[in-house]
Amino acid sequence: MIADAVVAAIANAMINKNTTLGKILEIKGSEKVLTKHKVPCVSCPMAKFEMEKLKIGEICKMYGLPLKDILKDLN
């Protein structure tokens, strides 16, 4: 029961530019969205060590990705 509430809270939380990749990937279906937008960190072996530090806004800035579109699709 508590686990279901936690999952619901995570799913309903708004993702913003400061949300870490680790938190985003906890949400079902988020990997598809990130792959669709060609976020390279999803498949990068080195990124797996930094998932809790990498913020989606910083990733988008680094790789010239459309943050607004990615946030829209994730939310």
C-alpha positions in Angstrom: 0.0 0.0 0.0 2.8 2.5 0.9 4.8 1.4 -2.1 1.8 2.2 -4.4 1.5 5.6 -2.8 5.2 6.3 -3.5 4.9 5.2 -7.1 1.9 7.4 -7.6 3.7 10.4 -6.0 6.6 9.9 -8.3 4.4 9.5 -11.4 2.5 12.7 -10.5 5.5 14.8 -9.7 6.4 17.4 -12.3 9.7 16.9 -13.9 11.7 20.1 -14.3 15.2 21.2 -15.5 16.6 20.3 -12.1 15.3 16.7 -12.0 18.1 14.2 -12.1 18.3 11.5 -14.7 18.1 8.9 -11.9 14.7 10.2 -10.8 13.4 10.4 -14.3 14.4 6.8 -15.1 12.4 5.6 -12.1 9.3 6.5 -14.0 7.8 3.9 -16.3 8.1 4.8 -20.0 10.6 7.6 -19.4 13.5 5.8 -21.1 11.4 5.7 -24.3 10.9 9.4 -24.2 14.6 10.1 -23.5 15.6 7.8 -26.4 13.1 9.4 -28.7 14.8 12.8 -28.0 18.3 11.2 -28.5 19.5 11.8 -24.9 22.9 10.1 -25.1 23.1 9.5 -21.4 20.5 6.7 -21.5 22.9 4.4 -23.3 26.2 5.8 -22.0 28.0 3.4 -19.7 29.8 6.3 -17.8 26.5 8.1 -17.2 25.3 5.2 -15.1 27.8 6.2 -12.4 26.4 9.8 -12.3 22.6 9.3 -12.7 21.9 11.0 -9.4 24.0 14.0 -10.3 23.0 14.6 -13.9 20.2 17.1 -14.2 18.0 17.0 -17.4 18.5 20.7 -17.9 22.3 20.4 -17.8 22.2 17.4 -20.2 20.0 19.3 -22.7 22.3 22.3 -22.6 25.4 20.2 -23.0 24.1 18.4 -26.0 21.9 21.1 -27.5 18.7 19.1 -26.9 15.2 20.7 -26.8 14.6 20.8 -23.0 11.1 22.3 -23.4 9.9 19.4 -25.7 11.5 16.7 -23.5 9.9 18.1 -20.3 6.5 18.3 -22.1 6.8 14.6 -23.2 8.0 13.5 -19.8 5.2 15.3 -17.9 
